[in-house]
Amino acid sequence: MDYNLVTKDLLSYLDRMFPNKIPPKDTTLEELYFLQGQQAVVERLKQLYEDDNGWNVGEGGPSVT
């Protein structure tokens, strides 16, 4: 895509705001779907960043966290 709209700072912010962690035991199915959607968006943005920069966020490039 090469628009460079996704930055390392944005990914760091998203990782802090929407951490990929196990939800509480009393989470409803609807809430789980919502959390999965959040993670899908974050993962897609990481993929776009990797595509634009030629390396994986978590492997060999600058740390995003």
Backbone hydrogen bonds, N-H to C=O, Kabsch-Sander energy under -0.5 kcal/mol:
donor,donor_aa,acceptor,acceptor_aa,energy
7,T,5,L,-0.6
11,L,7,T,-2.2
12,S,8,K,-2.2
13,Y,9,D,-2.3
14,L,10,L,-2.7
15,D,11,L,-2.3
16,R,12,S,-1.7
17,M,13,Y,-2.6
18,F,14,L,-2.7
21,K,19,P,-1.4
27,T,24,P,-1.7
32,L,28,T,-2.2
33,Y,29,L,-2.2
34,F,30,E,-1.9
35,L,31,E,-2.6
36,Q,32,L,-2.6
37,G,33,Y,-2.1
38,Q,34,F,-2.0
39,Q,35,L,-2.2
40,A,36,Q,-2.2
41,V,37,G,-2.0
42,V,38,Q,-2.3
43,E,39,Q,-2.8
44,R,40,A,-2.1
45,L,41,V,-2.3
46,K,42,V,-2.1
47,Q,43,E,-2.1
48,L,44,R,-2.3
49,Y,45,L,-2.2
50,E,46,K,-2.6
51,D,47,Q,-2.6
52,D,48,L,-2.3
53,N,49,Y,-2.0
54,G,50,E,-1.8
55,W,50,E,-0.6
56,N,59,E,-0.5
59,E,56,N,-0.7
61,G,56,N,-0.8
